[in-house]
Amino acid sequence: MTAQIEISNVRKSYGAMTVLDGLSLSIPAHEFVVFLGPSGCGKSTLLRMIAGLESVDSGEISINGARIDALPPGQRGVAMVFQSYALYPHMTVKQNMAFGLENIAVSRAMIEDRIAEAARMLEIGHLLERKPGQLSGGQRQRVAIGRAVVKEPKAFLFDEPLSNLDAALRTRTRIELAQLHQRLRSTMIFVTHDQTEAMTLADRIVVMNNRRIEQIGTPMEIYERPATRFVAGFVGAPAMNFLDVSGLQPSGSGMVARCGQHVAISTAIDPSRSASAVALGIRAEAVHVTPPGAGDADGVIEVLERLGDRTLIYTRLIDGQSVVAAAPGQTQLKIGDPVGLRFEGEKAHLFDGEGLAFHAEALSNAV
């Protein structure tokens, strides 16, 4: 079973505080969608509204064409995996996985078959007779996922399920979730504030901020063509560099932006919007260190962040603006060194006073 989920103009408030304000979204069957955004943006509330754990003030939620927002959680055909695992401590793993099926009178033979298949898929067969207190955090999370799998839901809902795991286990569990989606081909919705989880798991990412959707797209669409300054700054590590634009001039099919110290960068934009440009954005991997005077700007290195395969160079320009550049991991640069910076103009972005990217109107999936 799988689900196509339609969310139409939903609103949610708690007293005078509006959490979601007229949000609409279509999730095709079989898709792995990630709701990504900072704390308080409404992503978990939206997920809980789909699950039936929060009511809808107005608007509609449908699965496979049938409206579900008035149905109790158990009749919606979805299964939710929580951040806190929510396992019964007095029950064994097998009993935890069977409990929901027993409540809806599934036959014992079918329960045994489903548990056996889920245990094989998640590699927890050797844990079935243990209780949650005897399991590691990663094992408990796999059991919680297994409890959802045995229900054979139309859609899986994950509410920051990796937040309680250490870094190494988060990486492994991410891979397991991606493999699970490939095997089941079910509709999955995953909530996180972690961009790495979003980029590695999602077919599409829904970036949320301040009660609304900022952009919807594939991971690389979000990364390479952010529709807003918020998306550009939120997705990517390190965050995108932003430079104040002091002037723009036509140059061939694009423009030349001047940022403080006469930094000239070409980028293809609509010349009619040039007057509204207030910031230029460029990612660290598109900024290259050169000898002083040989690039588009000069500055001094303030911090070096050595990550093994690459080194991030935190530079203060002569005009006081900060820029992060990427260099090879074995760079011999030192803090205090004067450097030049060369910008890949074709990878630059321009944002207007409202934070909208100049190319955003060309993105049919920007909201």
C-alpha positions in Angstrom: 0.0 0.0 0.0 1.1 3.5 -0.6 -0.3 7.0 -0.5 -0.7 10.2 -2.4 -1.1 13.0 0.1 -2.8 16.3 -0.6 -2.6 19.2 1.9 -4.8 22.1 0.9 -4.7 25.5 2.5 -4.3 24.2 6.1 -4.1 26.6 9.0 -3.2 26.0 12.6 -3.1 28.4 15.6 -2.5 28.0 19.3 -4.4 30.9 20.8 -3.1 34.1 19.2 0.0 32.3 17.8 -0.3 31.2 14.2 1.8 28.1 13.5 0.8 27.3 9.9 -0.8 29.9 7.7 -2.6 28.6 4.6 -0.1 25.9 3.6 -0.7 23.7 0.5 1.4 20.7 -0.6 1.1 17.7 -2.9 3.1 14.5 -2.1 3.0 11.8 -4.8 2.9 8.2 -4.0 6.2 6.4 -3.3 8.0 9.7 -2.6 10.4 10.3 0.2 9.8 13.9 1.3 11.7 15.8 4.0 10.3 18.7 5.9 13.3 20.9 6.7 13.5 24.0 8.7 14.5 25.6 12.0 12.8 25.0 15.4 9.4 26.6 15.5 8.8 26.7 11.7 5.8 24.4 11.9 7.2 21.2 10.4 6.4 18.9 13.3 3.0 20.4 13.7 2.3 19.7 10.0 3.4 16.1 10.4 1.3 15.6 13.5 -1.7 17.0 11.6 -1.3 14.4 8.9 -1.0 11.7 11.6 -4.1 13.0 13.4 -2.3 14.0 16.6 -3.1 17.7 16.0 -6.4 19.0 14.7 -6.7 21.2 11.6 -8.2 24.6 12.2 -9.1 25.0 8.5 -8.2 23.4 5.2 -8.1 19.8 4.1 -5.8 16.8 4.2 -6.5 13.9 1.8 -4.9 10.5 1.2 -5.5 8.8 -2.2 -8.4 11.3 -2.8 -10.2 10.6 0.5 -10.3 13.3 3.1 -8.8 12.2 6.4 -8.5 15.3 8.6 -11.6 14.5 10.5 -10.7 10.8 11.0 -9.1 9.5 14.3 -5.4 8.5 13.9 -6.0 4.8 13.8 -8.2 5.1 10.7 -5.8 7.2 8.6 -3.6 4.4 7.4 -0.3 6.0 8.5 2.4 4.9 11.0 4.5 7.4 12.9 8.0 7.0 14.3 8.8 9.3 17.1 12.1 10.9 18.3 11.6 9.3 21.7 11.1 5.7 20.4 7.9 5.4 22.6 8.4 1.7 23.3 6.6 -0.1 26.1 9.4 -0.9 28.6 7.7 -4.0 30.1 7.2 -5.7 26.7 9.7 -7.5 24.6 10.7 -6.3 21.2 8.4 -8.8 19.6 5.5 -7.8 21.9 6.0 -4.1 21.1 5.9 -4.9 17.4 2.8 -7.1 17.8 0.8 -4.8 20.1 -0.8 -2.5 17.5 -1.7 -5.4 15.2 -3.3 -7.3 18.1 -5.5 -4.3 18.8 -7.0 -4.4 15.4 -7.5 -8.2 15.5 -4.9 -9.2 12.9 -4.5 -13.0 13.0 -1.7 -14.5 15.0 -0.2 -16.2 11.9 -0.2 -12.9 10.0 1.4 -11.1 13.0 4.2 -13.7 13.1 4.8 -13.4 9.4 5.0 -9.6 9.5 7.2 -9.5 12.5 9.6 -12.0 11.0 9.8 -10.1 7.7 10.4 -6.7 9.5 13.0 -8.2 11.8 14.8 -9.7 8.8 14.7 -6.4 6.9 15.9 -4.4 9.9 18.4 -7.0 11.2 16.8 -7.2 14.6 15.8 -10.9 14.6 18.2 -11.6 17.5 16.6 -8.9 19.6 13.0 -10.1 19.5 13.0 -11.5 23.1 14.8 -8.6 24.7 13.2 -5.6 26.4 13.9 -2.0 25.4 16.1 -1.5 28.5 18.5 -4.1 27.1 18.9 -2.3 23.8 21.1 0.5 22.6 19.6 3.7 21.2 20.1 2.6 17.6 18.5 -0.8 18.3 15.5 0.9 20.0 15.1 3.1 17.0 15.1 0.2 14.6 12.5 -1.5 16.8 10.3 1.6 16.6 10.7 1.6 12.8 9.9 -2.1 12.8 6.7 -1.5 14.8 5.7 0.9 12.0 6.7 -1.5 9.2 4.5 -4.4 10.5 1.4 -2.2 10.2 1.9 -2.0 6.4 0.7 1.6 6.4 -0.1 3.8 3.4 2.6 6.3 4.6 5.4 6.4 7.1 5.8 9.6 9.2 9.2 10.2 10.9 9.4 13.0 13.5 13.2 13.7 13.9 13.9 10.0 14.6 17.7 10.3 14.6 18.0 13.2 17.0 18.9 11.0 20.0 21.6 9.1 18.3 25.3 9.8 18.2 27.0 11.0 15.0 28.2 7.6 13.8 24.9 5.9 14.5 23.0 8.7 12.8 25.0 8.1 9.6 24.3 4.3 9.7 20.6 4.8 10.5 20.3 7.3 7.6 21.6 4.7 5.2 19.2 2.1 6.7 16.2 4.4 6.2 17.2 5.1 2.6 17.5 1.3 1.9 14.2 0.7 3.7 12.5 3.2 1.3 14.0 1.5 -1.7 12.7 -1.9 -0.5 9.2 -0.8 0.5 8.6 2.0 -2.1 6.2 3.5 0.4 5.4 7.2 0.8 7.6 8.6 3.6 7.6 12.0 5.3 10.6 12.8 7.4 10.9 15.9 9.7 14.3 17.3 10.6 16.3 20.5 11.2 19.4 18.7 10.0 20.3 19.6 6.4 22.6 16.6 6.0 19.7 14.3 6.7 17.5 16.2 4.3 20.1 16.2 1.5 20.9 12.5 1.8 17.4 11.1 2.3 15.0 13.1 0.3 13.5 12.8 -3.2 12.2 16.3 -2.5 12.8 18.7 0.3 10.2 21.1 1.6 12.0 24.0 3.2 9.8 25.7 5.9 10.3 28.9 7.7 8.0 31.3 9.7 4.7 29.4 9.1 5.1 28.9 5.4 7.0 27.0 2.7 10.0 28.8 1.3 10.9 26.3 -1.5 10.2 22.8 -2.7 12.7 20.9 -4.8 15.1 18.1 -5.1 18.2 18.3 -2.9 20.4 19.7 -5.6 17.7 22.1 -6.8 17.5 23.5 -3.3 21.3 23.7 -3.0 22.2 25.1 -6.5 19.2 27.3 -7.1 17.8 28.5 -3.7 14.6 30.5 -4.2 15.2 32.8 -1.2 18.1 34.1 0.9 16.8 32.1 3.8 17.1 28.8 1.8 20.5 29.8 0.6 21.7 30.5 4.1 20.0 27.5 5.8 21.1 24.8 3.4 24.8 24.1 2.9 27.8 23.9 5.3 29.3 26.3 5.7 26.4 28.7 5.1 26.5 30.7 1.8 28.5 33.9 1.8 26.5 37.1 1.5 28.1 40.4 0.2 26.4 43.8 0.1 25.9 44.9 -3.5 26.8 48.6 -4.2 26.1 48.6 -7.9 25.2 46.5 -10.9 26.2 47.0 -14.6 25.1 45.0 -17.7 27.8 42.7 -19.0 26.9 40.5 -22.1 24.0 38.3 -21.2 24.5 38.8 -17.4 25.5 41.5 -15.0 28.5 42.6 -13.0 27.9 43.2 -9.3 30.2 45.5 -7.3 30.5 44.6 -3.7 32.4 47.0 -1.5 36.0 46.7 -2.6 35.0 46.6 -6.3 34.5 42.9 -6.5 33.3 42.2 -10.0 31.2 39.0 -10.4 29.1 38.1 -13.5 25.8 36.3 -13.1 22.9 35.8 -15.5 19.9 37.7 -14.2 17.1 39.8 -15.6 18.5 43.4 -16.1 15.1 44.9 -15.4 15.4 43.8 -11.7 19.0 45.1 -11.3 17.9 48.1 -9.2 16.5 45.9 -6.5 19.6 43.8 -5.9 20.9 44.2 -2.3 23.0 41.1 -1.7 25.1 38.7 -3.6 25.5 35.1 -2.4 28.2 32.6 -3.2 29.1 29.3 -1.7 32.6 28.6 -0.2 33.5 26.0 -2.9 33.0 28.7 -5.6 35.5 31.0 -3.8 39.2 30.3 -4.5 42.3 31.6 -2.7 44.8 33.4 -4.9 47.9 35.5 -4.2 47.0 39.0 -3.1 45.9 41.2 -6.0 45.3 38.3 -8.3 41.7 37.7 -7.5 38.4 39.7 -7.3 39.1 40.8 -3.7 41.8 41.0 -1.1 41.7 40.1 2.6 43.4 38.5 5.6 42.8 34.9 6.9 41.2 35.0 10.4 40.4 31.3 10.9 41.3 28.0 9.3 38.9 25.0 9.7 40.7 21.8 8.7 38.2 19.1 7.7 40.7 16.6 6.2 39.6 16.5 2.6 39.3 20.3 2.5 40.1 23.4 4.6 37.7 26.3 5.1 39.4 29.7 4.9 37.6 32.4 6.9 38.7 35.7 5.5 38.1 39.3 6.4 38.0 41.5 3.3 39.6 45.0 3.3 36.1 46.6 3.5 35.3 44.5 6.6 33.0 41.9 5.0 33.6 38.2 5.8 34.0 35.5 3.2 34.6 31.8 3.6 36.6 30.0 0.8 37.4 26.4 0.3 41.0 25.1 -0.2 42.6 21.6 -0.4 43.0 19.8 2.9 46.8 20.1 2.7 47.0 23.8 2.2 50.0 25.6 3.8 48.1 28.8 4.4 48.2 30.2 8.0 46.1 32.6 10.1 47.1 36.2 9.4 48.2 35.5 5.8 47.1 38.1 3.2 45.3 36.5 0.3 43.3 37.2 -2.8 39.9 35.6 -3.5 38.6 34.7 -6.9 34.9 34.2 -7.4 33.2 31.8 -9.9 30.7 34.3 -11.2 28.4 31.7 -12.9 27.8 30.2 -9.4 26.8 33.5 -7.8 23.2 34.4 -6.7 21.6 37.8 -6.3 18.8 38.5 -3.8 16.5 41.5 -3.6 15.4 43.5 -0.6 12.7 40.9 0.2 15.2 38.1 0.1 13.9 36.7 -3.2 16.5 35.3 -5.6 16.5 36.9 -9.0 16.0 33.5 -10.7 13.2 32.5 -8.3 10.4 33.4 -10.7 11.8 30.7 -13.1 11.3 28.0 -10.4 7.8 26.6 -10.9 8.2 24.7 -7.5 9.1 27.8 -5.5 6.3 28.9 -3.2 
